[in-house]
Amino acid sequence: MSVGSMVVIGLLGLVGAYLVVIYNNLVRVKHNVTKAWSNIDVLLKQRHDELPKLVEVCRQYMQYEQATLTQVISARSAVAAARERGDISALGSAEGLLRVGLGQLFALAEAYPELKANSHFQHLQQRISGLEGAIADRREFYNESANLNNIRIEQFPDLIVARLLQFTAKPLLEFSHEERRDVDIKSLFG
């Protein structure tokens, strides 16, 4: 075997090894996005299970606030449907509606001292507030993972391997204007 043949074989081996490293890194990044979504999904499911309990406790005290209770249950259903489909953009929109509804519900609870003093309500409010914080943390991790995936599949030379093996961009979990704005407490009691 000639020196030229060995050099060509050596270069092909290096290129092959480099492509394997790129492929493995792309797979790792893709699975980090999946893992981040799974972490959100677990917390959404936990919150989904807690909300009917909260609404039921509130319903016992808040006879005149049915619209707010209905809004929370409706938004809960929209979040669950988007979560089941894995529809990131629909989830962002539904999450916004749910957070607005929960904000209104907790604000209205201030007008019901017996409800506010109820230990079951306090426990559920703390549990849901804790889940909200955890979901926010996981959303940040998901977006970071999705962004890293999207950058990697667009960078050279990774984009060659990504296109050949059909790696795709992942959507960011974005939220509506409604979710980013504060609850207008005056309008709830006006």
C-alpha positions as CSV (number, residue, x, y, z in Angstrom):
1,M,0.0,0.0,0.0
2,S,1.4,3.4,-1.0
3,V,1.9,6.3,1.3
4,G,-0.7,8.3,-0.7
5,S,-3.3,5.6,-0.2
6,M,-2.6,5.5,3.6
7,V,-2.9,9.3,3.7
8,V,-6.3,9.2,1.9
9,I,-7.5,6.4,4.2
10,G,-6.3,8.3,7.2
11,L,-8.1,11.5,6.1
12,L,-11.3,9.5,5.3
13,G,-11.1,8.0,8.8
14,L,-10.6,11.4,10.4
15,V,-13.5,12.8,8.4
16,G,-15.7,9.8,9.4
17,A,-14.8,10.2,13.0
18,Y,-15.6,13.9,12.9
19,L,-19.0,13.2,11.3
20,V,-19.7,10.6,14.1
21,V,-18.8,13.2,16.8
22,I,-21.1,15.8,15.1
23,Y,-23.9,13.2,14.8
24,N,-23.6,12.2,18.5
25,N,-23.6,15.9,19.6
26,L,-26.7,16.6,17.6
27,V,-28.5,13.5,19.1
28,R,-27.5,14.7,22.6
29,V,-28.9,18.2,21.9
30,K,-32.1,16.7,20.4
31,H,-32.7,14.5,23.4
32,N,-32.1,17.4,25.8
33,V,-35.0,19.2,24.2
34,T,-37.2,16.1,24.6
35,K,-36.1,15.7,28.3
36,A,-36.8,19.4,28.9
37,W,-40.3,19.0,27.4
38,S,-40.9,15.9,29.6
39,N,-39.9,17.9,32.7
40,I,-42.5,20.5,31.8
41,D,-45.1,17.8,31.0
42,V,-44.7,16.2,34.5
43,L,-45.3,19.5,36.2
44,L,-48.2,20.5,33.9
45,K,-49.9,17.1,34.8
46,Q,-49.4,17.7,38.5
47,R,-51.0,21.2,38.2
48,H,-53.7,19.7,36.0
49,D,-54.6,17.3,38.9
50,E,-54.6,20.0,41.6
51,L,-56.7,22.7,39.8
52,P,-60.1,20.9,40.1
53,K,-59.5,20.6,43.9
54,L,-58.8,24.3,44.1
55,V,-61.9,25.2,42.0
56,E,-64.1,23.0,44.1
57,V,-62.9,24.5,47.4
58,C,-63.4,28.0,45.9
59,R,-66.9,27.1,44.5
60,Q,-68.1,26.4,48.1
61,Y,-67.4,30.0,49.1
62,M,-67.5,32.0,45.8
63,Q,-71.1,31.6,44.6
64,Y,-71.0,34.9,42.6
65,E,-67.7,34.2,40.9
66,Q,-68.7,31.4,38.5
67,A,-67.2,33.2,35.4
68,T,-63.7,33.1,37.0
69,L,-64.1,29.5,38.0
70,T,-65.3,28.6,34.6
71,Q,-62.4,30.5,33.0
72,V,-59.9,28.5,35.0
73,I,-61.4,25.1,34.2
74,S,-61.7,26.0,30.5
75,A,-58.0,27.2,30.4
76,R,-57.0,24.0,32.2
77,S,-58.7,21.9,29.5
78,A,-56.9,23.9,26.8
79,V,-53.5,23.4,28.5
80,A,-54.2,19.7,28.8
81,A,-55.2,19.4,25.1
82,A,-52.1,21.3,23.9
83,R,-49.9,19.2,26.3
84,E,-51.3,15.9,24.9
85,R,-50.7,17.0,21.3
86,G,-47.3,18.4,22.2
87,D,-48.3,21.6,20.5
88,I,-45.8,24.1,21.9
89,S,-47.4,27.3,20.4
90,A,-50.9,26.3,21.6
91,L,-49.5,25.5,25.0
92,G,-48.0,28.9,25.3
93,S,-51.4,30.6,24.5
94,A,-53.3,28.3,26.8
95,E,-50.8,28.8,29.6
96,G,-51.3,32.5,29.3
97,L,-55.1,32.2,29.7
98,L,-54.6,29.8,32.7
99,R,-52.2,32.1,34.5
100,V,-54.5,35.1,34.0
101,G,-57.5,33.0,35.4
102,L,-55.5,31.8,38.4
103,G,-54.3,35.4,39.1
104,Q,-57.9,36.5,39.0
105,L,-59.0,33.6,41.2
106,F,-56.3,34.3,43.8
107,A,-57.1,38.0,43.8
108,L,-60.8,37.3,44.2
109,A,-60.1,35.0,47.1
110,E,-59.0,38.0,49.1
111,A,-62.6,39.1,49.2
112,Y,-63.6,35.9,50.9
113,P,-62.0,35.8,54.4
114,E,-63.4,32.3,55.2
115,L,-62.0,30.9,52.0
116,K,-58.7,32.6,52.5
117,A,-58.5,31.1,56.0
118,N,-59.4,27.6,54.8
119,S,-56.4,25.3,55.4
120,H,-57.3,23.2,52.3
121,F,-57.4,26.4,50.1
122,Q,-54.1,27.6,51.6
123,H,-52.4,24.2,50.9
124,L,-53.7,24.1,47.3
125,Q,-52.7,27.8,46.7
126,Q,-49.2,27.1,48.0
127,R,-49.0,23.9,46.0
128,I,-50.1,25.5,42.7
129,S,-47.9,28.5,43.3
130,G,-44.9,26.2,43.8
131,L,-45.8,24.3,40.7
132,E,-46.0,27.6,38.8
133,G,-42.5,28.5,39.8
134,A,-41.2,25.1,38.9
135,I,-42.9,25.3,35.5
136,A,-41.4,28.7,34.8
137,D,-37.9,27.2,35.6
138,R,-38.5,24.2,33.3
139,R,-39.8,26.5,30.5
140,E,-36.5,28.4,30.7
141,F,-34.6,25.2,30.4
142,Y,-36.7,24.0,27.5
143,N,-36.2,27.2,25.6
144,E,-32.5,27.1,26.2
145,S,-32.4,23.5,25.0
146,A,-34.5,24.2,21.9
147,N,-32.4,27.3,21.1
148,L,-29.2,25.3,21.4
149,N,-30.7,22.6,19.1
150,N,-31.7,25.2,16.6
151,I,-28.3,26.9,16.6
152,R,-26.4,23.6,16.2
153,I,-28.5,22.4,13.2
154,E,-27.8,25.7,11.4
155,Q,-24.0,25.9,12.1
156,F,-21.5,24.7,9.7
157,P,-20.4,21.8,9.5
158,D,-23.2,20.5,11.8
159,L,-25.9,21.6,9.3
160,I,-24.6,19.1,6.7
161,V,-25.1,16.2,9.0
162,A,-28.4,17.7,10.4
163,R,-29.8,18.1,6.9
164,L,-28.7,14.7,5.7
165,L,-30.3,13.0,8.8
166,Q,-33.3,15.3,8.9
167,F,-32.8,16.9,12.3
168,T,-35.4,19.7,12.7
169,A,-35.7,23.0,14.5
170,K,-37.7,22.9,17.7
171,P,-40.2,25.7,18.5
172,L,-39.6,27.9,21.5
173,L,-42.2,28.0,24.2
174,E,-43.5,31.6,23.9
175,F,-46.2,33.3,25.8
176,S,-48.9,35.7,24.9
177,H,-49.1,39.3,25.9
178,E,-51.9,38.4,28.3
179,E,-49.6,36.2,30.4
180,R,-46.9,38.8,30.6
181,R,-49.2,41.5,32.0
182,D,-50.3,41.9,35.6
183,V,-53.8,41.0,36.7
184,D,-55.9,44.2,37.0
185,I,-57.2,43.8,40.5
186,K,-59.3,47.0,40.4
187,S,-61.4,45.6,37.5
188,L,-62.1,42.4,39.5
189,F,-63.7,44.4,42.4
190,G,-65.1,47.4,40.4
